[in-house]
Amino acid sequence: MISVRFIALVLILAYSSHLTFSLSQIQDRRKAIQQAGVVFGASTGLIAIPTRSSVALAESVIVTNKINPIATLSDGSKFPLASFGLQVYDDNTAYKLTLTALEVGYRNFFASVLAGNQRGFAKAIKESNIPREDLYICGSVVSNRASGFDDSKSATTKGWMRNMEAFGVGGIDYLDQIMLDYPGPSCDSIRGQWSSFEEMHAQKLTKSISVSNFNLDQLDCVLKTATVKPVVNQLPYNVAYHPGSVTENSKRGLLVQAWAPLGGSTGRFDSRIKDACSLIGKQYNKSYAQVALRWIIQNGGSFTTQSKNKDHFSEDLNVFDFELTQNEMQTLNSLA
Ligand SMILES: NC(=O)c1ccc[n+]([C@@H]2O[C@H](COP(=O)([O-])OP(=O)(O)OC[C@H]3O[C@@H](n4cnc5c(N)ncnc54)[C@H](OP(=O)(O)O)[C@@H]3O)[C@@H](O)[C@H]2O)c1
């Protein structure tokens, strides 16, 4: 049944954006969101779990789930390889785009504190009525301006408390993952940041803890003393720019999640990159974006991308039903 609150909220949003949704449209949308969950098997755990081994995904993964494979992280948790990373816009836009992403089939979300719209995201999650256990929700903390163990720890604790407060708007009372968005200025500071995350983990407010923009030295600093290890390192990683190493991260037990997987914040792909990807994509009936994302997956990574366009959302999820050859991978490797 559709709750009165849901209808009221949608009508207010429709009014504010000069759109008119009929009741049947609202019902259709909620149905579509629920069906997407069934298609992707999220609610039943039917999705095949790929082993994060080498270059290509196991064939069984491609056969059993063409759309949204899920990795097993080094702490045993399940992680959909494709994620929607919310960008900097207002809560209302975040609300709408999150509903679109859910409808298309996304179940993994990176709702960064830097985007400033965690409340809008959380509201959409609540209104969707999707069971919490079918979703993967990652927050983030920015505490790299503090220095020294104690100050870094306390800044990080304030950061994750703010996350919990914002997510609480949508009744989200635990996270699947939280990420340190940047490393502190020294190993001591980084250990302070990490110690705070370990406390959050001990309180069962998050299932996994992670990092972003960490180089290998910074990772080793964490790993030497960590009692709970990081499982993901979110890095700038795309066919045009990939300074980090998926393999080195993987040796340390971390899965690389690409930010700017389509160029995005690192500067959009130029025509050379787009043309090279388009040419390869033609034979598979795939767009340049799908080829660029597939290249990340076949290199052993995952990605968080963003869009304001429903067709692009869909395209970006639909990258698990074709496989690039070794030659094509080499061509793409050489573009950076
Ligand atoms: N940890 C960090 O330091 C950090 C830094 C930056 C970003 N991030 C995270 O990473 C996420 C993604 O990064 P990003 O925004 O830099 O870049 P991105 O996903 O590489 O690029 C996004 C751009 O690509 C376009 N796009 C998406 N799908 C497309 C498709 N199928 N075909 C053509 N164009 C497509 C979008 O335009 P349309 O709207 O037209 O589709 C959008 O302008 C962010 O939302 C954020 O959560 C993290």
The ligand as a Gaussian input file, in Angstrom:
#p B3LYP/6-31G(d) Opt

LIG

0 1
 N       36.650000      10.249000      -3.316000
 C       36.823000      11.330000      -4.053000
 O       37.774000      12.095000      -3.850000
 C       35.864000      11.634000      -5.172000
 C       36.135000      12.687000      -6.043000
 C       35.229000      12.932000      -7.077000
 C       34.085000      12.153000      -7.230000
 N       33.842000      11.148000      -6.332000
 C       32.627000      10.289000      -6.468000
 O       32.635000       9.630000      -7.708000
 C       31.385000       9.804000      -8.379000
 C       31.575000       9.805000      -9.875000
 O       32.612000      10.662000     -10.241000
 P       32.503000      11.839000     -11.306000
 O       31.303000      12.608000     -11.119000
 O       33.783000      12.525000     -11.221000
 O       32.470000      11.160000     -12.663000
 P       31.947000      10.181000     -13.745000
 O       30.928000       9.257000     -13.231000
 O       33.173000       9.679000     -14.362000
 O       31.304000      11.201000     -14.782000
 C       30.056000      11.717000     -14.608000
 C       29.675000      12.381000     -15.915000
 O       29.563000      11.391000     -16.921000
 C       28.320000      11.517000     -17.575000
 N       27.810000      10.172000     -17.842000
 C       27.426000       9.218000     -16.956000
 N       27.042000       8.109000     -17.598000
 C       27.161000       8.362000     -18.931000
 C       26.904000       7.628000     -20.087000
 N       26.450000       6.362000     -20.043000
 N       27.137000       8.203000     -21.308000
 C       27.609000       9.478000     -21.390000
 N       27.882000      10.236000     -20.311000
 C       27.653000       9.681000     -19.089000
 C       27.404000      12.282000     -16.663000
 O       26.611000      13.145000     -17.449000
 P       25.002000      12.939000     -17.556000
 O       24.412000      13.555000     -16.340000
 O       24.660000      13.655000     -18.821000
 O       24.749000      11.483000     -17.665000
 C       28.355000      13.087000     -15.784000
 O       28.512000      14.370000     -16.302000
 C       30.869000      11.149000      -7.817000
 O       29.511000      11.267000      -7.917000
 C       31.354000      11.095000      -6.389000
 O       30.408000      10.409000      -5.589000
 C       34.715000      10.875000      -5.333000

